[in-house]
Amino acid sequence: MRKVTLILSDGTQFHGESFGYEKPVAGEVVFNTAMMGYPESLTDPSYAGQLLSLTYPLVGNYGVPPFTFEPNGLATFMESDRIYASALIVSDYSDTYCHWNAVESLGDWLKREQVPGITGIDTRELTKVLREHGVMMGKIVFDDTPDDAPEGEYEGVNYVAQVSCKEVIRYNEGAGPRVVLVDCGVKHNIIRCLLRRGVEVVRVPWNYDFNTLEFDGLFLANGPGDPDTCEEAVAHIRQFLANDRVRPCMGICMGNQLLSKAAGASIYKLKYGHRSHNQPVRMVGTEKCFVTTQNHGYAVDSRTLPADWETLFVNMNDGSNEGVRHKSRPWFSAQFHPEACSGPVDTEFLFDDFVKLL
């Protein structure tokens, strides 16, 4: 395996070996503390433009499931149609795998999708650096061709526009209440959760004017990058909120931020984000605490919510906002992922709450 070096923007270097596709790459370096779920994480569009480091040391031992699709176009075992993370960084890669549903190794999958993977990195030390400094840009270069080092950018890039669908897609036509889903980089399990509850889903591009459609409820999906680059989507959501016809709305992750921005709140960037399967959140006004899956680098500033909006969930680790709701109208959101694939299923009831409002 070729020798590679991960170079952070502050000059810190980590040396390892390549086990994926062999090309230099740059992006924002982030870490995920989940113990499993690398197929789901790699295919999560929210990781677009990022070099994903996994803190769990052994990765690859259960291989990769088949990349098959259902008749409705949704991936059977993945969260989208391809890998969206720019690279994968692990401590100890296992090319030997064993799982009832595995058809290839993680390394072979990365090579097939032309995504770099590096092993032999002290990912826990890397995590400490990121926790102290905060997320930063980085690049992976091959030691025998260091002059090919790329330059990356993340701040201000509209990754949502890159990962969103390009045309309207319909699921379960005529099956039940019609939900417009604004695709900012939606995970397929969000769509599965809605379809299992008997609704029709109309999936539209992130900047599509959905107010011209006839529908019963609005769903704002997850997605990558800075929500401040999505002003077109915010404008359409703001128009929806101002409509005399009040219809239910639910948002997840980026959807929480876009709904909050449309209401008038502001967004800020977290020091190193929340990316794990074990983030504790509490429902405000109750003693109920849930274990959640999360993947986001930005958060809503709860102090800037208008008087008719309130915090719905709060993060028990750092006190950051984990969801909002309107005090009198059927609009709410969650910063975490209640569809939880992979991850805990404590909060999937939020889909039931949304569908009951339709």
Buried (B, 14 or more C-beta within 10 A) or exposed (E): BEEBBBBBBEEBEBEBBBBBBBBBBBBBBBBBBBBBBBBBBBBBBBBBBBBBBBBBEEBBBBBBBEBEBEEBEBBEBBBBBBBBBBBBBBBBBBBEBEEEEBBBBBBBBBBBBEBBBBBBBBBEEBBEBBEEBEBBBBBBBBEEEEEEBEEBEBEEBBBBBBBBBEEBBEBBEEEBBBBBBBBBBBBBBBBBBBBEBEBBBBBBBBBBEBBEEEBBBBBBBBBBBBBBBBEBBBBBBBEBBEEEEEBBBBBBBBBBBBBBBBBBBEBEBBEBBBBBBBBEBBBBEEEEBBBBBBBBBBBBEBEBBEEEBBBBBBBBEEEBBBBBBBEEBBBBBBBBBBBBBBBBEBBBEBBEEBBEBB
